């Protein structure tokens, strides 16, 4: 276990930094509901559903949901390709570890740890795949909900439809986050110190992207 010390410390530091960043965002949103772009998107989607259902803009609803579904489908397919690529890479570890560890200044080069790194990367891409798949599922359901007859709108209110749409949006955001988190995991293949640097760079980039 001691031979993996540097890698475990780097992994712990990266997880702590990412966790602290998202805790910071959560606290900021509590103080200011429009602090992040995700929170703003929830408000906008709710207003959009209310406008669509009030004015019966069926074509606009279908086109918008189709675009969202196509984007999620493309990203889910990409996740599958990345999973297959990572699994292929795992079968060539004996040929690639020497080259990939050329920049490894502190971490171990044990093949067991190499496989653990690839396993975590595969899990991350699976999270992305399932998140985008659930997003597609939700978008399909919303396509029926948003076009219900006026006589049923007392049962299925715009607020309930908007809640389903925001749920689809959260799945989509989770999938994108999984893609973002793959960056430190990929850099971990080259060395633990690069993982920490990649995590710091990712947080700086996310801070600019997440703020509304």
CORMOUR-V421592 format. One record per residue. SS is DSSP state (hx for helix, st for strand, lp for the rest). PHI is phi in whole degrees, -180 to 180 (* if undefined). PSI is psi in whole degrees, -180 to 180 (none if undefined). Layout:
<<SS PHI PSI> <SS PHI PSI>>
//
This chain:
<<lp * -35> <hx -65 -29> <hx -68 -18> <hx -97 11> <hx -55 -50> <hx -64 -39> <hx -68 -41> <hx -67 -40> <hx -64 -44> <hx -64 -41> <hx -63 -44> <hx -63 -42> <hx -64 -42> <hx -64 -45> <hx -63 -41> <hx -63 -44> <hx -63 -45> <hx -67 -40> <hx -65 -43> <hx -65 -38> <hx -64 -45> <hx -72 -30> <hx -66 -40> <hx -61 -45> <hx -62 -41> <hx -62 -41> <hx -68 -38> <hx -66 -38> <hx -66 -34> <hx -63 -37> <hx -79 -38> <lp -134 103> <lp -61 -13> <lp -112 26> <lp -71 -38> <st -108 158> <hx -67 -30> <hx -66 -42> <hx -66 -40> <hx -64 -41> <hx -62 -36> <hx -62 -42> <hx -66 -44> <hx -65 -43> <hx -63 -39> <hx -63 -46> <hx -65 -36> <hx -64 -46> <hx -62 -44> <hx -61 -40> <hx -68 -41> <hx -65 -46> <hx -73 -26> <hx -78 -34> <hx -108 1> <lp 55 48> <lp -88 74> <hx -65 -43> <hx -64 -43> <hx -63 -41> <hx -63 -46> <hx -63 -44> <hx -65 -43> <hx -66 -46> <hx -66 -35> <hx -64 -43> <hx -62 -42> <hx -65 -41> <hx -65 -41> <hx -65 -41> <hx -64 -45> <hx -65 -38> <hx -63 -44> <hx -61 -44> <hx -71 -35> <hx -65 -41> <hx -64 -39> <hx -63 -38> <hx -62 -40> <hx -62 -43> <hx -63 -39> <hx -68 -37> <hx -63 -47> <hx -63 -40> <hx -64 -41> <hx -68 -40> <hx -64 -38> <hx -63 -40> <hx -64 -34> <hx -65 -28> <lp -80 -6> <lp -118 21> <hx -59 -38> <hx -66 -24> <hx -91 -25> <hx -104 -22> <hx -61 -38> <hx -62 -44> <hx -69 -45> <hx -68 -28> <hx -89 13> <hx -64 -27> <hx -102 6> <lp -80 106> <lp -92 -23> <lp -134 -30> <lp -78 167> <lp -79 158> <lp -111 20> <lp -62 137> <hx -64 -27> <hx -62 -43> <hx -69 -35> <hx -58 -43> <hx -69 -35> <hx -65 -41> <hx -61 -46> <hx -67 -36> <hx -63 -44> <hx -63 -37> <hx -67 -41> <hx -64 -44> <hx -60 -42> <hx -61 -44> <hx -69 -31> <hx -66 -39> <hx -61 -43> <hx -62 -45> <hx -61 -50> <hx -67 -34> <hx -65 -46> <hx -68 -34> <hx -64 -43> <hx -67 -32> <hx -65 -44> <hx -61 -44> <hx -57 -46> <hx -67 -41> <hx -61 -38> <hx -64 -43> <hx -64 -40> <hx -65 -32> <hx -58 -33> <hx -81 -41> <hx -62 -40> <lp -76 -14> <lp -109 23> <lp -70 155> <lp -63 156> <hx -61 -28> <hx -68 -19> <hx -102 0> <lp -71 -15> <lp -73 -28> <lp -84 -48> <lp -110 88> <lp -74 160> <hx -57 -32> <hx -66 -38> <hx -71 -39> <hx -65 -42> <hx -63 -35> <hx -63 -40> <hx -66 -39> <hx -67 -41> <hx -67 -31> <hx -65 -43> <hx -61 -39> <hx -64 -37> <hx -67 -40> <hx -61 -42> <hx -63 -44> <hx -64 -38> <hx -63 -41> <hx -62 -42> <hx -65 -40> <hx -61 -39> <hx -62 -40> <hx -62 -44> <hx -63 -41> <hx -69 -17> <hx -69 -20> <hx -62 -53> <hx -61 -35> <hx -65 -38> <hx -67 -44> <hx -66 -25> <hx -63 -28> <lp -62 -27> <lp -91 -20> <lp 158 149> <hx -65 -35> <hx -66 -34> <hx -69 -30> <hx -64 -44> <hx -65 -43> <hx -63 -41> <hx -65 -37> <hx -64 -44> <hx -62 -43> <hx -65 -38> <hx -64 -42> <hx -64 -41> <hx -63 -40> <hx -68 -42> <hx -65 -35> <hx -61 -38> <hx -73 -34> <hx -79 -34> <hx -80 -29> <st -72 135> <lp -80 none>>
//
